[in-house]
Amino acid sequence: MLLFLKRKTFQRLTFLLINDSFIFMNRKSKYIFLSQFNAFLSRGALSAVFLALAFYPSTAVLAETSTSTATTTWPTLVESEAAVRSYFAEIPIMISIAKCESGYRQHNSDGTPLRHLDYIGVFQIDENIHAKKALGLGWDIHTLDGNLAYAKYLYNQLGAGP
């Protein structure tokens, strides 16, 4: 599940495709998210992007894209809170935890995931400890859906303790 971008200013940039959204990693392993990448495209910083995409290790697809005016949207605070309340309707302590950890926020106003040090999203899940495991289970903790699903997984495995 890797993408490679070749461009004069970005000789090699690694991407992950997760649940129809991209997470981009630069050479220093800092995350660059789709909303930020779209900002590069909209500024014309990357006029043409050539991506080699492998959905499965044995399958590779060559894709080309050019400057895009598409915008990425993310859940509002009201939508995030509603999603948390709906998802954890039968586990009210998780609703309280989400309020305490993030005030129900998954994203900052610029669309990047809410972050405090290495903690991500609504449930402030430790990226260093849990990101790989979550991805292995099919969830991206940088998205609202992935953060909720992995938080529920952790609750089912460990309970509500810290």
Sequence and secondary structure as in RCSB ss.txt:
>XXXX:A:sequence
MLLFLKRKTFQRLTFLLINDSFIFMNRKSKYIFLSQFNAFLSRGALSAVFLALAFYPSTAVLAETSTSTATTTWP
TLVESEAAVRSYFAEIPIMISIAKCESGYRQHNSDGTPLRHLDYIGVFQIDENIHAKKALGLGWDIHTLDGNLAY
AKYLYNQLGAGP
>XXXX:A:secstr
 EEEE  SS S EEEEEETTEEEEE TT  EEEHHHHHHHHHTTSSSEEEEEEEEETTEEEEEEEE         
 HHHHHHHHHHHTTT HHHHHHHHHHHTT  B TTSSB EETTEETTTTEEHHHHHHHHHHTT  TTSHHHHHHH
HHHHHHHH S  
